[in-house]
């Protein structure tokens, strides 16, 4: 008996179905606990209208990211990729394009002029292209590291994703002109930590902190502040988890959200709902700075370790909370209503440990400054062995999450733990840091800090677009270098930061006067910002300032939550001596790669079949 052969269309359909089933099983296996019906646990809208939606999964075993790109209104193609700061020049791209007759998929890169070229090493591997009721779905994968100089190294921290929509066919990849495309960027942490979800208590309660019915302003960026209040007599509880609540339809404009607790010394805080920079905002809102929760686009629920929770409510704790929502509305959409916020999960059964938040890095002071026209100027703050020896319990503390923070010129942030003069491990690092994307990130591995350890936080700044020195301070045009570390058990130590000794900085200004024809005002009535503003920024003055920060003694702020320093001498402290630094990890090239031919892959995207 002769078995009938399937038609080409039937074979293609069967193949597509088989690939889809295989991929679901594969990705679920890689993720471990992810159920088969949800093989891609992370997803974000790429463009403000939600036409492009990216979902992904991470395999640390294979060091590979699996992507699913949904194109809801496919026209003639799409490009997607990664670049250092979200620019479309010098980007690592994958492109699907049509020439009017056929469709092609290829690994590509863009040059400094934004022109696109096919990569001779095809490291993006297409797994499936399929029409669905929602649109066109592309499934593809790529290793973290490819050792191709044209490719972006996918690593921990922020990744700047770029995209473009092709509205008309192009005869070839090289004919695509990026300047005429609808393009944009989205920031995300691709390499989410693969850590198990802690067990939740049976008596868990929930509370939603939302800004009700906000009319989102028709401007690109808005920070919206809303004051909420805990019920009268609200006893002490532990927050054990929180998650975002985003109004349906607003997923592409709600960029990030934070909940701050107000200072306990105020028995009342005025009600307010409006832009955070409004002249009508009560001054008392400036004293609502203690972070309770923070979420950014692409993040899922945040869990505390099973043995710890973040205390709120009860005696000595403010009843007033400030919700801050960042709306990113580049299309300046008018009339959009939003009631997004954060849902807190908490319990009255207090856990063994209170979690705490500690500030590491630099003191908010103008003595730490970045000269103008700098591409990568580094400032470093210390939490010294003397402070940890005095303030930490004998058993130490355990850091499980971290939120890095700078203002507009920050480009990289890293905190390193040192013990006995040797750097031991990275606490948190972001080599593609953006001040526009700040979230509390769970650490892949808990970092234990013992008395006598040193925590070193370094920030790299770019001031190429500035003509005056950028000094440290609270203003958005000033700078900060902070790592808010989340840890347990809570200790009295809330702030462990440093700054260069002011006396040595004055020696710098006097030295500049001796070696430069232009006089720098060193008179007593001149402020540090005024002195920095009068420095002629030649190479000598830049190098001497950098050297000063690298060797001069520091003033330590080893402070309790009351802002009182621990007892001891904290001025004119020597810089911690580091005799051994961690080596930069070398990217590992994949042992075996997929198709690597120089040509693109022809893709069938018609007729609703794979």
C-alpha positions in Angstrom: 0.0 0.0 0.0 1.4 3.4 -1.0 1.3 6.1 1.6 0.4 9.5 0.1 3.1 12.1 0.5 2.2 15.4 2.1 2.2 18.5 -0.1 4.9 21.2 0.3 2.5 23.4 2.2 1.4 20.6 4.5 5.1 19.7 5.1 5.9 23.3 5.9 3.0 23.4 8.3 4.0 20.2 10.0 7.6 21.4 10.3 6.5 24.7 11.8 4.4 23.0 14.3 7.2 20.6 15.2 9.7 23.4 15.6 7.2 25.3 17.9 6.6 22.3 20.1 10.4 21.6 20.2 11.1 25.2 21.2 8.6 25.2 24.0 10.0 22.0 25.4 13.6 23.2 25.0 13.1 26.6 26.6 11.0 25.2 29.4 13.8 22.7 30.1 16.4 25.4 30.0 14.5 27.6 32.5 13.8 24.7 34.8 10.6 25.6 36.6 8.9 27.6 33.8 5.7 25.8 32.7 5.4 24.8 29.0 2.6 27.2 28.4 4.9 30.1 29.3 8.3 29.5 27.7 9.1 33.2 27.6 8.7 34.6 31.1 9.9 38.2 30.3 8.4 40.6 27.8 8.3 44.3 27.0 6.7 46.5 24.4 9.5 47.9 22.2 7.7 50.9 20.6 5.4 53.4 22.2 2.4 52.1 20.3 3.0 48.4 21.2 3.4 47.3 17.5 6.5 45.4 18.4 6.6 43.2 21.5 9.7 41.3 22.7 9.7 38.2 24.9 12.7 36.3 25.9 14.2 33.6 28.0 17.8 33.0 29.3 19.8 29.8 29.5 22.8 30.2 31.7 23.8 26.6 31.0 24.1 27.2 27.2 24.8 30.9 27.7 22.2 31.7 25.2 19.2 34.1 24.9 16.1 32.9 23.1 14.0 35.8 21.7 10.4 36.0 20.5 9.6 39.1 18.5 6.0 39.8 17.7 5.3 42.2 14.9 1.6 43.1 15.1 1.3 45.0 11.9 4.0 43.6 9.5 4.6 45.8 6.5 7.9 45.1 4.7 10.3 44.2 7.5 11.8 44.9 10.9 15.2 45.4 12.4 16.1 44.6 16.0 19.4 44.7 18.0 21.6 46.1 20.6 24.1 49.0 20.9 26.2 50.6 23.7 23.8 53.5 24.4 20.8 52.9 22.2 22.1 54.5 19.1 21.4 53.0 15.7 25.0 53.5 14.6 27.6 50.8 15.5 24.7 48.5 16.4 24.5 44.7 16.4 21.4 43.9 14.4 19.1 41.2 13.1 17.0 42.2 10.1 14.0 40.7 8.4 13.3 42.4 5.1 11.4 41.8 1.8 12.4 42.8 -1.7 8.8 42.6 -2.9 9.0 38.9 -3.9 10.9 37.1 -1.1 11.7 37.6 2.6 15.1 37.3 4.2 16.5 37.0 7.7 20.1 38.0 8.5 22.6 38.9 11.2 23.8 42.4 10.4 25.6 45.4 11.8 25.5 49.2 11.3 28.6 51.4 10.7 29.2 54.8 12.2 27.0 56.3 9.4 24.1 54.0 10.2 24.5 52.0 7.0 23.6 48.3 7.4 25.9 45.5 6.4 25.4 41.7 6.4 27.7 40.1 9.1 30.1 37.5 7.7 29.5 35.5 10.9 25.7 34.7 11.3 25.3 34.4 15.1 21.6 35.1 15.3 19.9 31.8 14.4 16.3 31.9 13.2 14.2 29.1 14.7 10.8 30.0 13.3 8.9 32.6 11.4 5.1 32.2 11.7 2.0 34.1 11.0 -0.4 34.1 14.0 -3.7 35.9 14.7 -1.7 38.6 16.6 0.8 39.1 13.8 4.1 37.8 12.6 6.2 36.0 15.2 9.9 35.5 14.9 11.7 33.0 17.1 15.5 33.3 17.2 18.5 32.8 19.5 22.0 34.2 20.1 24.8 33.3 22.5 25.8 35.8 25.2 29.2 36.1 23.6 30.1 35.4 20.0 33.7 36.6 19.9 32.7 38.5 16.7 34.0 42.0 16.9 30.9 43.3 15.2 28.6 41.7 17.9 27.4 43.1 21.2 28.5 41.3 24.3 25.3 40.4 26.2 26.2 40.8 29.9 24.7 41.7 33.3 23.2 45.1 33.7 21.3 47.3 31.3 21.0 46.5 27.6 20.0 49.2 25.2 17.7 47.5 22.6 17.1 49.3 19.2 14.4 48.7 16.6 13.2 49.9 13.3 10.1 49.3 11.2 10.5 48.8 7.4 7.4 50.2 5.6 8.5 49.4 2.1 10.5 46.6 0.3 14.2 47.0 -0.2 16.2 45.3 -3.0 19.0 44.3 -0.6 20.0 44.7 3.0 22.6 47.4 2.1 19.9 49.5 0.4 18.1 50.0 3.7 18.4 53.6 4.8 18.0 53.8 8.6 17.4 57.6 8.5 14.0 57.1 6.9 12.8 54.3 9.2 10.6 54.6 12.3 13.2 53.7 14.9 13.6 53.8 18.7 15.2 52.3 21.7 14.2 50.4 24.8 16.3 49.7 27.9 16.0 46.4 29.8 18.0 43.9 31.9 18.1 40.9 29.6 20.1 38.5 31.9 17.6 38.1 34.7 19.0 36.1 37.6 17.8 32.5 37.6 16.9 32.2 41.3 14.1 30.1 42.9 11.0 31.9 44.1 10.8 31.9 47.9 7.8 30.5 49.7 5.2 33.0 50.7 3.4 33.1 54.1 -0.2 31.8 54.3 -1.4 35.0 56.2 -0.1 37.3 53.4 -2.1 40.5 52.8 -2.0 42.9 49.9 -2.0 46.7 49.5 -2.2 48.6 46.3 -0.4 52.0 46.1 -1.8 53.6 42.9 -2.1 57.1 41.6 -5.8 57.2 40.7 -7.0 58.3 37.2 -4.0 60.4 36.2 -4.3 62.3 33.0 -0.9 61.6 31.5 0.6 64.8 30.2 1.2 65.0 26.5 4.9 65.4 26.8 7.8 63.1 26.4 8.8 62.7 30.1 6.8 63.2 33.2 7.5 62.2 36.8 4.1 62.0 38.6 4.0 62.1 42.5 1.1 60.9 44.6 0.9 60.8 48.4 -0.8 57.8 50.0 -1.4 57.1 53.6 -1.4 53.9 55.7 -4.5 53.3 57.8 -4.6 54.7 61.3 -3.0 52.4 63.8 -1.3 50.3 61.1 1.0 48.0 63.1 4.4 46.8 62.0 4.4 44.4 59.1 7.0 42.8 56.8 6.9 43.4 53.1 7.7 40.0 51.5 7.1 40.7 47.9 5.8 43.4 45.5 4.8 43.6 41.8 3.8 46.2 39.3 0.2 47.1 38.4 0.2 48.7 35.0 -3.1 50.0 33.5 -4.0 47.9 30.4 -3.0 49.7 27.3 -0.4 51.8 29.0 2.4 49.2 29.0 4.5 51.2 26.6 4.4 54.5 28.5 4.7 53.4 32.2 8.5 53.3 32.3 9.3 52.9 36.0 7.8 53.4 39.5 9.0 53.8 43.0 7.4 53.9 46.5 9.1 56.1 49.1 8.3 56.3 52.8 8.3 59.8 54.3 10.4 60.9 57.2 9.0 59.7 60.6 9.4 63.1 62.3 6.4 64.6 60.2 3.0 63.7 61.7 1.3 64.9 58.5 2.1 65.2 54.9 -0.2 67.2 52.5 -2.2 65.2 50.0 -0.8 65.7 46.5 -1.2 64.2 43.0 0.7 66.0 40.2 4.0 66.3 38.4 6.9 66.0 40.8 8.4 69.2 39.4 5.2 71.2 39.9 5.4 74.5 41.8 2.3 73.4 43.7 4.1 70.4 45.1 4.4 70.7 49.0 8.0 71.0 50.2 7.4 68.2 52.7 7.4 65.7 49.8 11.1 66.3 49.5 11.4 64.4 52.8 9.9 61.2 51.4 13.1 59.5 50.3 13.2 56.1 52.0 12.7 53.5 49.2 10.2 50.8 49.9 9.8 49.4 46.4 11.1 50.1 42.9 10.1 48.6 39.5 11.3 49.3 36.0 10.1 48.1 32.6 10.8 44.4 32.0 11.0 43.5 35.7 8.8 40.9 37.3 7.8 40.5 40.9 10.4 41.3 43.6 10.8 38.8 46.4 12.5 39.1 49.7 14.5 36.1 51.0 12.4 33.7 53.1 14.2 34.7 56.3 13.8 38.5 55.9 11.2 41.2 55.2 11.2 44.9 54.9 9.5 46.5 57.9 6.9 49.2 57.5 4.2 50.6 59.8 4.2 50.7 63.6 6.0 53.0 66.0 8.8 55.1 64.6 7.6 54.6 61.0 5.8 57.2 58.9 2.3 56.5 57.8 2.8 58.5 54.6 4.1 57.1 51.3 5.0 58.8 48.0 4.4 56.9 44.8 6.5 58.2 41.8 5.6 57.1 38.3 7.8 57.9 35.3 5.7 58.2 32.1 7.7 57.9 28.9 5.5 59.3 26.2 7.7 60.1 23.1 4.7 60.3 20.8 3.1 62.9 23.2 -0.2 61.1 23.2 -3.0 63.2 24.6 -5.9 62.2 26.8 -4.4 58.9 28.1 -5.7 58.0 31.6 -3.6 55.9 34.0 -3.9 54.3 37.4 -0.7 52.3 37.6 1.1 51.6 40.8 2.7 48.8 42.9 1.0 46.0 44.8 2.7 45.3 48.2 2.5 41.8 49.7 3.0 41.8 53.4 2.5 39.8 56.6 1.9 40.5 60.3 4.0 37.5 61.1 7.3 39.1 61.3 10.2 37.1 59.8 13.5 36.4 61.6 15.3 39.4 60.2 14.4 42.9 59.2 15.8 43.8 55.8 17.7 47.0 55.6 18.8 49.5 52.9 22.3 51.0 53.0 23.8 53.7 50.9 27.3 53.1 49.5 29.4 55.4 47.3 30.0 59.2 47.4 28.6 61.8 49.8 26.4 64.4 48.1 29.0 67.1 48.1 30.5 69.5 45.5 34.0 68.5 46.5 33.7 65.5 44.1 33.5 67.0 40.6 33.8 65.9 37.0 35.6 68.3 34.6 33.7 69.2 31.4 34.4 67.5 28.0 35.3 64.2 29.7 34.4 61.0 27.9 35.0 58.6 30.8 35.9 60.2 34.1 35.8 58.0 37.2 34.9 58.9 40.8 35.1 56.4 43.6 33.5 56.3 47.0 34.5 54.0 49.9 32.9 52.2 52.8 36.1 51.5 54.8 37.2 48.6 56.9 37.1 50.9 59.9 33.4 51.6 59.4 32.3 48.0 58.8 34.4 46.8 61.7 32.6 49.2 64.0 29.1 49.0 62.6 28.5 45.4 61.3 27.6 42.5 63.6 30.2 39.7 64.0 28.2 37.4 61.7 28.2 40.1 59.0 25.3 41.1 56.7 24.0 39.5 53.4 23.3 41.7 50.4 20.6 40.2 48.1 19.7 43.1 45.9 21.0 46.4 44.7 19.9 49.7 43.0 22.6 51.7 41.3 22.1 55.5 41.0 23.7 58.5 39.3 22.3 61.5 37.6 22.4 62.4 33.9 26.1 61.9 33.1 26.5 58.5 34.7 27.6 55.7 32.2 29.0 52.9 34.3 28.6 51.9 38.0 30.3 49.1 39.9 30.6 48.1 43.6 33.4 45.7 44.6 33.9 43.9 47.9 37.5 43.8 49.2 38.9 41.8 52.1 42.5 41.9 53.5 43.5 44.3 50.7 42.2 42.0 47.9 39.2 42.5 45.7 37.1 39.4 46.3 33.8 39.8 44.3 31.6 42.2 42.4 28.5 43.2 44.4 26.8 44.8 41.4 28.0 46.1 38.0 26.5 47.9 35.0 28.8 48.7 32.2 25.9 50.2 30.1 24.2 52.0 32.9 21.5 54.6 32.1 20.1 57.1 34.6 16.8 56.7 32.7 16.6 53.0 33.7 17.0 52.4 37.4 15.5 49.3 39.2 16.2 47.3 42.3 17.9 44.2 40.9 18.1 40.8 42.6 21.7 39.6 42.8 22.5 36.2 41.2 24.4 35.3 44.3 24.0 36.7 47.8 27.1 38.7 48.9 28.2 38.4 52.5 30.0 41.4 54.1 32.0 40.8 57.3 33.4 43.3 59.8 36.7 44.7 58.3 35.6 44.4 54.7 35.8 47.3 52.3 33.1 48.2 49.7 34.3 50.3 46.8 31.8 52.0 44.5 33.1 53.6 41.3 31.1 55.6 38.7 32.1 56.6 35.2 30.8 59.8 33.8 30.5 61.4 30.4 30.5 65.2 30.3 31.3 65.8 26.6 28.3 68.0 26.2 29.1 70.3 29.2 31.2 73.4 29.4 31.5 73.7 33.2 32.5 71.2 35.9 29.7 69.0 37.1 29.8 69.0 40.9 28.2 66.5 43.3 24.9 67.4 44.8 21.1 66.8 44.9 20.2 68.7 41.7 19.6 66.8 38.5 22.4 68.7 36.7 24.7 67.8 39.6 26.0 64.3 40.1 25.7 61.3 42.5 27.4 58.0 42.8 25.3 55.6 44.9 24.5 52.0 45.4 21.5 51.3 47.5 22.1 47.8 48.7 19.3 45.7 50.2 20.5 43.3 52.9 19.8 41.5 56.2 19.9 41.6 59.1 19.3 45.3 59.4 22.0 47.2 61.4 22.1 50.8 62.6 24.5 51.6 59.7 22.5 53.3 57.0 25.1 55.3 55.1 28.7 54.3 54.4 30.2 56.9 52.0 33.2 59.1 51.5 34.4 62.2 49.8 37.9 63.8 49.3 39.1 65.8 52.3 38.1 69.5 51.7 41.5 70.7 52.9 43.3 68.8 50.2 40.9 70.1 47.6 41.8 73.6 48.6 45.5 72.6 48.1 44.4 71.7 44.5 42.9 75.1 43.8 46.1 76.8 45.2 48.2 74.5 43.0 46.1 75.4 39.9 46.7 79.1 40.7 50.5 78.6 40.8 50.7 76.8 37.4 48.1 78.7 35.4 47.9 82.2 34.2 44.1 82.3 34.8 43.4 82.9 38.5 41.2 80.6 40.4 39.3 82.3 43.2 40.5 80.7 46.5 39.1 83.5 48.7 37.2 82.3 51.8 33.8 83.6 50.5 34.0 81.6 47.3 32.1 78.3 47.3 33.5 75.1 45.9 31.2 75.2 42.9 32.4 78.7 42.2 36.0 77.6 42.5 35.5 74.7 40.1 33.7 77.0 37.7 36.8 79.3 37.5 39.3 76.4 36.8 40.7 76.5 33.2 40.3 72.9 32.2 43.6 72.1 30.4 45.1 68.7 30.5 47.3 69.5 33.5 44.4 70.6 35.7 42.4 67.6 34.7 45.2 65.1 35.4 46.0 66.7 38.8 42.4 66.6 39.9 42.2 62.9 38.9 45.4 62.2 40.8 44.1 64.0 43.8 41.0 61.8 43.9 43.3 58.8 43.6 45.6 59.5 46.5 44.2 62.2 48.9 42.8 61.3 52.2 39.0 61.1 52.6 36.3 62.1 54.9 34.1 59.2 55.9 30.4 59.3 56.6 29.8 56.2 58.7 26.3 57.2 59.7 23.4 55.8 61.6 19.8 56.2 60.4 19.6 59.2 62.7 22.3 60.8 60.5 24.6 60.8 63.5 28.0 59.3 62.8 29.4 56.3 64.7 31.8 57.4 67.4 35.4 57.8 66.1 37.7 60.0 64.0 36.4 60.0 60.4 38.3 63.0 58.8 41.6 62.6 57.0 41.3 58.9 56.6 43.7 57.1 54.3 42.3 55.4 51.2 41.9 51.7 51.6 45.0 49.9 50.3 44.1 47.4 47.6 47.0 45.2 46.6 45.1 42.8 44.3 42.3 43.6 41.9 39.8 41.3 40.2 40.7 40.3 36.7 38.3 41.3 33.9 36.5 38.1 32.8 37.3 37.2 29.3 34.2 36.5 27.1 33.8 32.8 26.4 33.3 32.0 22.7 30.6 29.4 22.1 32.0 25.9 21.6 29.7 25.3 18.7 27.6 27.7 16.7 24.7 27.4 14.4 24.7 28.3 10.7 27.5 30.7 10.0 27.4 31.3 6.3 27.8 34.8 5.0 24.4 34.9 3.3 21.0 35.6 4.7 18.3 33.0 5.2 15.3 33.0 3.0 12.1 33.0 5.1 8.5 32.0 4.3 6.2 34.4 6.0 3.0 34.2 3.9 -0.3 32.3 4.1 -0.5 32.1 7.9 1.9 29.1 8.0 5.4 28.7 9.4 
